[in-house]
Amino acid sequence: MNWFATLFTSTLGRKLIMALTGLFLISFLVIHLIGNLQLLKDDGGEAFNVYAYFMTHNPLIKTISYTLYASILIHALWALFLSIQNRKARGSEGYAISNKASSVASRNMGILGTVIFIFIVIHMRQFWAEMHWGSVPTKTYDGQEVKDLYTLVADIFTQTWYVALYVISMIMLAFHLWHGFASAFQTLGLNHAKYNPAIKFVGQVFAIVIPALFAWIPINMFFF
């Protein structure tokens, strides 16, 4: 069991966990975005409500969801530990030198991650907690009664402060992904001189497109 203890205590082990949980969260973003895009369909919310019902009642999806929640917590906690360790190890002079050679995103991963984590907590309170314990109305599709989560989302996206928070958080997510995507592959040893440019390009496109589409949903629903 020594290797297991090392995995959770060594700097390298924590970086590996950060990379693995980060890639898992990246894959989740794609799935979550596909579901959220159903909000833009002009069908009174049917597509989104049916999708949400499936996601909350499928045993496999529910298991993956609990894994997701654990990954978010682990990713956030490990990031905090690594940031503290790196700051202590560098010292003020070393930190200044490394800043000159690093990107804005890489220098502020801790701040970006903190903002995103706070947003996730608020987001879960607004939607996930309300879905489970709130008084959400229901609709019937093909004889199946489902919670009308579309109306819940539409109502929340009429609130200026939340739409602004959502968009700002997606900008923070874009910067976080800009550095984190390629960094995860490097940590896992999957980088190669031949493929690094492609990985970097895909990561940068992902970092722009995915957060932009997420941000477009509340903007669209707020204005149109």
C-alpha positions in Angstrom: 0.0 0.0 0.0 3.1 2.3 0.0 2.5 3.3 -3.6 -1.1 4.3 -2.7 0.1 6.5 0.2 2.8 8.0 -2.0 0.1 8.8 -4.6 -1.8 11.0 -2.1 1.2 12.6 -0.3 3.9 13.2 -2.9 3.9 16.3 -5.1 4.1 14.1 -8.2 1.2 12.0 -7.0 -0.9 15.0 -6.4 -0.1 16.4 -9.8 -1.2 13.0 -11.4 -4.4 13.2 -9.5 -4.9 16.8 -10.6 -4.3 15.7 -14.2 -6.7 12.7 -14.1 -9.5 14.5 -12.3 -9.0 17.5 -14.7 -9.3 15.4 -17.8 -12.4 13.7 -16.3 -13.9 17.2 -15.6 -13.0 18.2 -19.2 -14.9 15.3 -20.6 -17.9 16.1 -18.4 -18.0 19.7 -19.7 -18.7 18.3 -23.2 -21.5 16.1 -22.0 -22.9 18.9 -19.8 -22.8 21.3 -22.7 -24.7 19.0 -25.0 -27.4 18.7 -22.4 -27.5 22.5 -21.8 -27.8 23.3 -25.5 -31.2 21.6 -25.3 -32.3 24.8 -23.5 -32.1 26.7 -26.8 -34.6 24.5 -28.6 -37.9 26.2 -29.3 -40.1 23.4 -27.9 -41.2 24.9 -24.5 -38.4 23.1 -22.7 -39.4 19.5 -23.6 -36.0 18.4 -24.9 -34.2 19.7 -21.8 -36.7 18.3 -19.4 -36.6 14.8 -21.0 -32.8 15.0 -21.1 -32.7 16.0 -17.4 -35.0 13.2 -16.4 -32.9 10.7 -18.1 -29.7 12.0 -16.5 -31.2 11.9 -13.0 -32.8 8.5 -13.3 -30.2 6.4 -15.1 -28.3 4.4 -12.5 -25.0 4.5 -14.5 -25.3 8.3 -15.0 -26.0 8.8 -11.3 -22.9 6.8 -10.3 -20.8 8.9 -12.7 -22.4 12.0 -11.1 -21.2 11.1 -7.7 -17.7 10.4 -9.1 -17.9 13.9 -10.7 -18.7 15.5 -7.3 -15.7 13.7 -5.7 -13.5 14.8 -8.6 -14.4 18.4 -8.2 -13.6 18.3 -4.5 -10.3 16.4 -5.0 -9.3 18.7 -7.9 -9.9 21.8 -5.8 -8.2 20.5 -2.6 -5.2 19.2 -4.4 -4.9 22.5 -6.3 -4.8 24.3 -3.0 -2.2 22.0 -1.6 0.0 22.3 -4.7 -0.3 26.1 -4.7 0.8 26.3 -1.1 3.7 23.9 -1.7 4.9 25.7 -4.8 4.8 29.1 -3.2 6.9 27.8 -0.3 9.3 26.0 -2.5 9.9 28.9 -4.9 10.4 31.7 -2.4 9.9 35.2 -3.5 12.9 35.4 -5.9 12.2 32.1 -7.6 8.6 33.0 -8.0 9.4 36.3 -9.7 11.7 34.6 -12.1 9.2 31.9 -13.0 6.5 34.6 -13.5 8.5 36.1 -16.4 8.6 32.9 -18.3 5.1 31.7 -17.6 1.7 32.6 -19.0 -0.9 34.7 -17.2 -3.2 31.6 -16.9 -0.5 29.4 -15.4 0.5 32.1 -12.9 -3.1 32.4 -11.7 -4.4 28.9 -11.8 -5.1 29.0 -8.1 -7.1 32.2 -8.3 -9.0 31.0 -11.4 -9.7 27.6 -9.8 -11.0 29.3 -6.7 -13.4 31.5 -8.6 -14.6 28.6 -10.6 -15.1 26.5 -7.4 -17.2 29.3 -5.8 -19.3 29.5 -8.9 -19.9 25.7 -8.9 -21.1 25.9 -5.3 -23.5 28.7 -6.2 -24.5 26.8 -9.3 -25.2 23.6 -7.4 -27.3 25.5 -4.9 -29.3 27.2 -7.6 -30.0 24.1 -9.7 -29.0 20.8 -8.2 -30.3 21.5 -4.6 -33.5 23.1 -6.0 -34.0 20.1 -8.3 -33.8 17.6 -5.4 -35.4 19.5 -2.6 -37.2 22.5 -4.1 -40.8 22.9 -5.2 -40.3 22.3 -8.9 -43.4 22.0 -11.0 -43.9 19.0 -13.3 -44.9 18.4 -16.9 -46.0 15.2 -18.7 -44.4 14.0 -21.9 -45.7 10.8 -23.5 -47.4 9.8 -20.3 -44.2 10.3 -18.2 -44.3 13.0 -15.5 -41.0 14.8 -15.2 -39.8 17.9 -13.3 -40.1 21.1 -15.3 -36.4 22.1 -14.8 -36.5 24.2 -18.0 -38.8 26.7 -16.2 -36.4 26.7 -13.2 -33.4 27.5 -15.4 -35.3 30.1 -17.4 -36.4 31.9 -14.3 -32.8 32.0 -12.9 -31.5 33.2 -16.2 -33.7 36.3 -15.9 -31.6 37.4 -12.9 -29.0 39.9 -14.1 -26.5 39.2 -11.3 -26.5 35.5 -12.0 -26.1 35.8 -15.8 -23.2 38.2 -15.2 -21.6 35.7 -12.6 -22.1 32.9 -15.1 -20.4 34.7 -18.0 -17.5 35.9 -15.8 -17.0 32.4 -14.5 -16.9 31.0 -18.0 -14.2 33.5 -18.9 -12.3 32.3 -15.8 -12.9 28.7 -17.0 -11.5 29.6 -20.4 -8.2 30.8 -18.9 -8.1 27.8 -16.6 -8.5 25.4 -19.5 -6.1 27.3 -21.7 -3.2 26.2 -19.4 -4.8 23.1 -17.8 -5.7 21.1 -20.9 -2.1 20.7 -22.2 -0.7 20.6 -18.7 -2.7 17.5 -17.9 -1.3 15.7 -20.9 2.2 16.8 -19.9 1.8 15.6 -16.3 0.6 12.2 -17.5 3.6 11.8 -19.8 1.5 11.9 -22.9 3.3 14.8 -24.5 5.7 14.4 -27.4 7.5 16.9 -29.6 5.7 15.7 -32.6 2.2 15.9 -31.1 2.6 18.8 -28.6 1.6 21.5 -31.1 -1.6 19.6 -31.9 -2.4 19.0 -28.3 -1.8 22.7 -27.6 -4.0 23.8 -30.5 -6.9 21.4 -29.5 -6.6 22.6 -25.9 -6.8 26.3 -26.9 -9.7 25.7 -29.2 -11.5 23.8 -26.5 -10.7 26.5 -24.0 -12.4 29.1 -26.2 -15.3 27.2 -27.8 -16.7 25.3 -24.8 -16.8 28.2 -22.3 -18.2 30.5 -25.0 -21.0 28.1 -25.8 -21.8 27.7 -22.1 -21.9 31.5 -21.7 -24.0 32.0 -24.8 -26.9 30.0 -23.2 -27.7 32.4 -20.4 -27.0 35.4 -22.6 -29.4 34.1 -25.2 -32.1 33.2 -22.7 -31.7 36.6 -20.9 -32.1 38.7 -24.0 -34.2 36.6 -26.3 
